[in-house]
Amino acid sequence: MAGSLYCVGVGMTLGAHICPLSRSYIENADVVFSGVSDGFVELWLHQIHHDVRSLQPFYGKNKSRHITYREMVDTMLAEVKQGKNVVGAFYGHPGVFAKAPHDAIARARAMGYEAKMIPGISAEDCLYADLGMDPGKQGCQHYEASQFMLYKRRIDPTAMLILWQIGLAGDLSMGIDATGAAERRLLLELLAQDYPLDHPCWLYEAATSPLQTPRMEQMPLKSLVFADIYLHTTLVIPPLAPMIPNPLLRARLQQLQLKDKHKMITHKNNVIPFDTNRKKHL
């Protein structure tokens, strides 16, 4: 069928993080929908393509984001149905904390159109680089802040904990306004079940311009209640303690490896030589 949809990531830092493939899709699209909230990024997109349409007007005060996302998807798919090659350009990675791209691609494919997601550099990637943290060192847990509060999750204090969209922690309205100190106190009560209140944490915000520096503010957990927190602020909690060894499982793994080594030695000693001239075993 004519018409296609590509949701691409433009990265976090203006013009610096976009991959050549994503830029190519933007340049060759019939229409580009901008899912970014930064006016400078939109101006930059306009330099790449002549028809860039912002999705930001769909947000509204006292309006559920569920409605906003549905309207965004409907708007992009309306152009796809007209046979156009459509690109949705979103901050960071288009599949990370972005509902509209996933929904749009799923619906486009269900209707028989070509649809694909192109990854980009996300805030998570920037976080590891800026804070010098390796998620493979002691493990890493990621949760959206409100989801973390509304559902029972098992937390491992020996691994890093990252809570996204901390500015919306405890929000039940799916709106666009940040929550306040009362909701943060409830979040702090929840965190206090696994962490002492004087445990250090980081408030992180990735840089969106080459001239900016990322926000990397360290403080004790108890200071979260009255800290300056915005919709794009991320909470990073380093591990509280070293990893706890599991000697029983280590011993069982060692036994398995010894058995495998024994099998290899036995197989090597039992190999029957083969005479290629007589075409039979000796």
MILUM-387187 format. One record per residue (C-alpha): residue number from 1; x, y, z. Coordinates in nm, 2 decimals. Example, Ala and Ser with C-alpha at 12.3 -4.5 7.8 and 13.67 -1.06 7.14 Angstrom:
+------+--------+--------+--------+
! panu !      x !      y !      z !
+------+--------+--------+--------+
!    1 !   1.23 !  -0.45 !   0.78 !
!    2 !   1.37 !  -0.11 !   0.71 !
+------+--------+--------+--------+
***
This chain:
+------+--------+--------+--------+
! panu !      x !      y !      z !
+------+--------+--------+--------+
!    1 !   0.00 !   0.00 !   0.00 !
!    2 !   0.11 !   0.35 !  -0.07 !
!    3 !   0.20 !   0.56 !   0.24 !
!    4 !   0.44 !   0.48 !   0.52 !
!    5 !   0.53 !   0.59 !   0.87 !
!    6 !   0.88 !   0.62 !   1.02 !
!    7 !   0.92 !   0.73 !   1.38 !
!    8 !   1.27 !   0.85 !   1.44 !
!    9 !   1.48 !   0.98 !   1.73 !
!   10 !   1.66 !   1.31 !   1.70 !
!   11 !   1.86 !   1.25 !   2.02 !
!   12 !   1.88 !   1.48 !   2.32 !
!   13 !   2.14 !   1.74 !   2.21 !
!   14 !   2.03 !   1.96 !   1.92 !
!   15 !   2.17 !   1.84 !   1.59 !
!   16 !   2.45 !   1.63 !   1.75 !
!   17 !   2.28 !   1.30 !   1.83 !
!   18 !   2.07 !   1.23 !   1.52 !
!   19 !   2.19 !   0.93 !   1.31 !
!   20 !   2.23 !   0.95 !   0.93 !
!   21 !   1.94 !   0.72 !   0.87 !
!   22 !   1.70 !   0.92 !   1.08 !
!   23 !   1.81 !   1.24 !   0.90 !
!   24 !   1.76 !   1.08 !   0.57 !
!   25 !   1.41 !   0.98 !   0.65 !
!   26 !   1.33 !   1.34 !   0.76 !
!   27 !   1.48 !   1.49 !   0.44 !
!   28 !   1.29 !   1.25 !   0.21 !
!   29 !   0.95 !   1.26 !   0.38 !
!   30 !   0.64 !   1.42 !   0.24 !
!   31 !   0.55 !   1.55 !   0.58 !
!   32 !   0.73 !   1.56 !   0.92 !
!   33 !   0.55 !   1.57 !   1.25 !
!   34 !   0.76 !   1.72 !   1.54 !
!   35 !   0.71 !   1.55 !   1.88 !
!   36 !   0.97 !   1.78 !   2.05 !
!   37 !   0.88 !   2.07 !   2.28 !
!   38 !   1.19 !   2.28 !   2.23 !
!   39 !   1.14 !   2.57 !   1.98 !
!   40 !   1.51 !   2.56 !   1.88 !
!   41 !   1.48 !   2.19 !   1.78 !
!   42 !   1.17 !   2.27 !   1.57 !
!   43 !   1.35 !   2.55 !   1.40 !
!   44 !   1.63 !   2.31 !   1.32 !
!   45 !   1.38 !   2.06 !   1.18 !
!   46 !   1.24 !   2.33 !   0.95 !
!   47 !   1.59 !   2.38 !   0.81 !
!   48 !   1.59 !   2.01 !   0.71 !
!   49 !   1.24 !   1.98 !   0.57 !
!   50 !   0.99 !   2.24 !   0.43 !
!   51 !   0.68 !   2.08 !   0.59 !
!   52 !   0.72 !   2.03 !   0.96 !
!   53 !   0.41 !   2.03 !   1.18 !
!   54 !   0.42 !   2.04 !   1.56 !
!   55 !   0.23 !   1.79 !   1.77 !
!   56 !   0.27 !   2.01 !   2.08 !
!   57 !  -0.07 !   2.19 !   2.04 !
!   58 !  -0.25 !   1.87 !   2.13 !
!   59 !  -0.13 !   1.90 !   2.49 !
!   60 !  -0.36 !   2.10 !   2.71 !
!   61 !  -0.42 !   2.20 !   3.07 !
!   62 !  -0.66 !   1.97 !   3.25 !
!   63 !  -0.65 !   1.74 !   2.94 !
!   64 !  -0.56 !   1.38 !   2.98 !
!   65 !  -0.24 !   1.27 !   2.80 !
!   66 !  -0.43 !   0.96 !   2.68 !
!   67 !  -0.65 !   1.19 !   2.47 !
!   68 !  -0.35 !   1.39 !   2.35 !
!   69 !  -0.16 !   1.07 !   2.24 !
!   70 !  -0.47 !   0.94 !   2.05 !
!   71 !  -0.50 !   1.27 !   1.87 !
!   72 !  -0.14 !   1.27 !   1.77 !
!   73 !  -0.17 !   0.91 !   1.63 !
!   74 !  -0.48 !   1.00 !   1.44 !
!   75 !  -0.32 !   1.30 !   1.29 !
!   76 !  -0.01 !   1.12 !   1.17 !
!   77 !  -0.21 !   0.82 !   1.03 !
!   78 !  -0.45 !   1.06 !   0.84 !
!   79 !  -0.15 !   1.16 !   0.63 !
!   80 !  -0.03 !   0.80 !   0.58 !
!   81 !  -0.38 !   0.70 !   0.46 !
!   82 !  -0.35 !   0.97 !   0.19 !
!   83 !  -0.05 !   0.78 !   0.05 !
!   84 !   0.22 !   1.01 !   0.20 !
!   85 !   0.55 !   0.91 !   0.34 !
!   86 !   0.52 !   1.04 !   0.70 !
!   87 !   0.79 !   1.09 !   0.96 !
!   88 !   0.74 !   1.15 !   1.33 !
!   89 !   1.05 !   1.31 !   1.49 !
!   90 !   1.07 !   1.26 !   1.86 !
!   91 !   1.31 !   1.36 !   2.14 !
!   92 !   1.58 !   1.11 !   2.23 !
!   93 !   1.47 !   0.75 !   2.14 !
!   94 !   1.12 !   0.75 !   1.99 !
!   95 !   1.04 !   0.43 !   2.18 !
!   96 !   1.14 !   0.53 !   2.53 !
!   97 !   0.87 !   0.70 !   2.74 !
!   98 !   0.68 !   0.79 !   2.42 !
!   99 !   0.34 !   0.63 !   2.38 !
!  100 !   0.23 !   0.79 !   2.05 !
!  101 !   0.51 !   0.64 !   1.83 !
!  102 !   0.44 !   0.29 !   1.95 !
!  103 !   0.07 !   0.32 !   1.90 !
!  104 !   0.10 !   0.49 !   1.56 !
!  105 !   0.34 !   0.22 !   1.43 !
!  106 !   0.12 !  -0.06 !   1.56 !
!  107 !  -0.20 !   0.08 !   1.40 !
!  108 !  -0.02 !   0.16 !   1.07 !
!  109 !   0.11 !  -0.20 !   1.04 !
!  110 !  -0.24 !  -0.34 !   1.13 !
!  111 !  -0.38 !  -0.14 !   0.84 !
!  112 !  -0.11 !  -0.28 !   0.60 !
!  113 !   0.12 !   0.02 !   0.58 !
!  114 !   0.50 !   0.01 !   0.61 !
!  115 !   0.59 !   0.14 !   0.95 !
!  116 !   0.92 !   0.14 !   1.14 !
!  117 !   1.10 !   0.29 !   1.44 !
!  118 !   1.45 !   0.42 !   1.41 !
!  119 !   1.63 !   0.45 !   1.75 !
!  120 !   1.80 !   0.76 !   1.88 !
!  121 !   2.02 !   0.86 !   2.17 !
!  122 !   1.80 !   0.88 !   2.48 !
!  123 !   1.83 !   1.06 !   2.82 !
!  124 !   1.93 !   0.72 !   2.96 !
!  125 !   2.23 !   0.70 !   2.73 !
!  126 !   2.33 !   1.06 !   2.83 !
!  127 !   2.28 !   0.98 !   3.20 !
!  128 !   2.54 !   0.69 !   3.19 !
!  129 !   2.79 !   0.91 !   3.01 !
!  130 !   2.74 !   1.23 !   3.22 !
!  131 !   2.73 !   1.06 !   3.56 !
!  132 !   2.99 !   0.80 !   3.48 !
!  133 !   2.77 !   0.51 !   3.58 !
!  134 !   2.78 !   0.17 !   3.42 !
!  135 !   2.45 !  -0.03 !   3.45 !
!  136 !   2.65 !  -0.35 !   3.41 !
!  137 !   2.86 !  -0.29 !   3.72 !
!  138 !   2.60 !  -0.38 !   3.98 !
!  139 !   2.28 !  -0.39 !   3.77 !
!  140 !   2.02 !  -0.12 !   3.71 !
!  141 !   1.64 !  -0.09 !   3.77 !
!  142 !   1.42 !   0.16 !   3.58 !
!  143 !   1.07 !   0.27 !   3.67 !
!  144 !   0.84 !   0.55 !   3.58 !
!  145 !   0.79 !   0.74 !   3.91 !
!  146 !   0.41 !   0.72 !   3.93 !
!  147 !   0.41 !   0.36 !   3.82 !
!  148 !   0.67 !   0.29 !   4.09 !
!  149 !   0.43 !   0.44 !   4.35 !
!  150 !   0.11 !   0.28 !   4.22 !
!  151 !   0.23 !  -0.08 !   4.19 !
!  152 !   0.42 !  -0.31 !   4.43 !
!  153 !   0.77 !  -0.36 !   4.30 !
!  154 !   1.06 !  -0.56 !   4.44 !
!  155 !   1.36 !  -0.32 !   4.48 !
!  156 !   1.72 !  -0.45 !   4.50 !
!  157 !   1.92 !  -0.19 !   4.69 !
!  158 !   2.24 !  -0.34 !   4.57 !
!  159 !   2.16 !  -0.22 !   4.22 !
!  160 !   2.12 !   0.13 !   4.08 !
!  161 !   1.76 !   0.26 !   4.08 !
!  162 !   1.64 !   0.52 !   3.82 !
!  163 !   1.30 !   0.68 !   3.85 !
!  164 !   1.19 !   0.87 !   3.54 !
!  165 !   0.95 !   1.17 !   3.52 !
!  166 !   1.00 !   1.24 !   3.89 !
!  167 !   0.82 !   1.57 !   3.84 !
!  168 !   0.50 !   1.38 !   3.77 !
!  169 !   0.54 !   1.14 !   4.07 !
!  170 !   0.20 !   1.04 !   4.21 !
!  171 !   0.00 !   1.20 !   3.93 !
!  172 !  -0.34 !   1.04 !   3.88 !
!  173 !  -0.48 !   1.28 !   3.62 !
!  174 !  -0.24 !   1.21 !   3.33 !
!  175 !  -0.21 !   1.58 !   3.30 !
!  176 !   0.10 !   1.80 !   3.22 !
!  177 !   0.14 !   1.98 !   3.55 !
!  178 !   0.41 !   1.88 !   3.79 !
!  179 !   0.30 !   1.73 !   4.13 !
!  180 !   0.41 !   1.89 !   4.46 !
!  181 !   0.57 !   1.83 !   4.80 !
!  182 !   0.28 !   1.61 !   4.93 !
!  183 !   0.33 !   1.35 !   4.65 !
!  184 !   0.70 !   1.36 !   4.70 !
!  185 !   0.66 !   1.28 !   5.07 !
!  186 !   0.47 !   0.97 !   4.98 !
!  187 !   0.74 !   0.87 !   4.73 !
!  188 !   1.00 !   0.93 !   5.00 !
!  189 !   0.80 !   0.71 !   5.25 !
!  190 !   0.82 !   0.43 !   4.98 !
!  191 !   1.19 !   0.47 !   4.92 !
!  192 !   1.26 !   0.48 !   5.29 !
!  193 !   1.16 !   0.11 !   5.31 !
!  194 !   1.48 !   0.03 !   5.13 !
!  195 !   1.71 !   0.33 !   5.17 !
!  196 !   1.81 !   0.55 !   5.46 !
!  197 !   1.70 !   0.91 !   5.41 !
!  198 !   2.06 !   1.03 !   5.42 !
!  199 !   2.15 !   0.81 !   5.13 !
!  200 !   2.29 !   1.02 !   4.84 !
!  201 !   2.10 !   1.05 !   4.51 !
!  202 !   2.12 !   1.25 !   4.19 !
!  203 !   1.88 !   1.48 !   4.01 !
!  204 !   1.96 !   1.46 !   3.64 !
!  205 !   1.86 !   1.65 !   3.33 !
!  206 !   2.03 !   1.59 !   3.00 !
!  207 !   2.16 !   1.88 !   2.80 !
!  208 !   1.95 !   1.97 !   2.49 !
!  209 !   2.19 !   2.22 !   2.34 !
!  210 !   2.57 !   2.20 !   2.28 !
!  211 !   2.59 !   2.52 !   2.49 !
!  212 !   2.42 !   2.37 !   2.79 !
!  213 !   2.56 !   2.16 !   3.06 !
!  214 !   2.36 !   1.87 !   3.21 !
!  215 !   2.21 !   1.90 !   3.55 !
!  216 !   2.38 !   1.67 !   3.79 !
!  217 !   2.28 !   1.77 !   4.14 !
!  218 !   2.37 !   1.54 !   4.43 !
!  219 !   2.17 !   1.55 !   4.76 !
!  220 !   2.04 !   1.32 !   5.03 !
!  221 !   1.71 !   1.15 !   4.96 !
!  222 !   1.54 !   1.36 !   5.23 !
!  223 !   1.60 !   1.68 !   5.04 !
!  224 !   1.38 !   1.56 !   4.75 !
!  225 !   1.06 !   1.70 !   4.90 !
!  226 !   1.16 !   2.07 !   4.84 !
!  227 !   1.41 !   2.03 !   4.56 !
!  228 !   1.36 !   2.20 !   4.22 !
!  229 !   1.21 !   1.92 !   4.02 !
!  230 !   1.07 !   1.96 !   3.67 !
!  231 !   0.88 !   1.73 !   3.42 !
!  232 !   1.20 !   1.62 !   3.26 !
!  233 !   1.40 !   1.56 !   3.59 !
!  234 !   1.52 !   1.21 !   3.66 !
!  235 !   1.61 !   1.06 !   4.00 !
!  236 !   1.91 !   0.84 !   4.02 !
!  237 !   1.98 !   0.64 !   4.34 !
!  238 !   2.32 !   0.47 !   4.35 !
!  239 !   2.35 !   0.12 !   4.51 !
!  240 !   2.32 !   0.11 !   4.89 !
!  241 !   2.54 !  -0.19 !   4.94 !
!  242 !   2.77 !  -0.43 !   4.75 !
!  243 !   2.61 !  -0.73 !   4.58 !
!  244 !   2.55 !  -1.03 !   4.80 !
!  245 !   2.73 !  -1.35 !   4.68 !
!  246 !   2.54 !  -1.67 !   4.61 !
!  247 !   2.79 !  -1.94 !   4.71 !
!  248 !   2.55 !  -2.23 !   4.66 !
!  249 !   2.48 !  -2.14 !   4.30 !
!  250 !   2.84 !  -2.07 !   4.23 !
!  251 !   2.93 !  -2.42 !   4.36 !
!  252 !   2.66 !  -2.58 !   4.13 !
!  253 !   2.80 !  -2.39 !   3.83 !
!  254 !   3.15 !  -2.51 !   3.91 !
!  255 !   3.02 !  -2.87 !   3.93 !
!  256 !   2.86 !  -2.83 !   3.58 !
!  257 !   3.19 !  -2.69 !   3.44 !
!  258 !   3.39 !  -2.98 !   3.59 !
!  259 !   3.15 !  -3.23 !   3.43 !
!  260 !   3.17 !  -3.06 !   3.09 !
!  261 !   3.55 !  -3.06 !   3.12 !
!  262 !   3.55 !  -3.43 !   3.21 !
!  263 !   3.32 !  -3.51 !   2.91 !
!  264 !   3.56 !  -3.33 !   2.67 !
!  265 !   3.86 !  -3.52 !   2.80 !
!  266 !   3.68 !  -3.86 !   2.78 !
!  267 !   3.56 !  -3.78 !   2.42 !
!  268 !   3.91 !  -3.68 !   2.32 !
!  269 !   4.06 !  -4.01 !   2.45 !
!  270 !   3.80 !  -4.22 !   2.28 !
!  271 !   3.83 !  -4.08 !   1.93 !
!  272 !   3.87 !  -4.36 !   1.67 !
!  273 !   4.13 !  -4.29 !   1.40 !
!  274 !   4.01 !  -4.30 !   1.04 !
!  275 !   4.22 !  -4.43 !   0.74 !
!  276 !   4.12 !  -4.22 !   0.44 !
!  277 !   4.30 !  -4.46 !   0.20 !
!  278 !   4.11 !  -4.78 !   0.30 !
!  279 !   3.78 !  -4.59 !   0.37 !
!  280 !   3.73 !  -4.79 !   0.69 !
!  281 !   3.80 !  -4.77 !   1.05 !
!  282 !   4.12 !  -4.93 !   1.18 !
+------+--------+--------+--------+
***
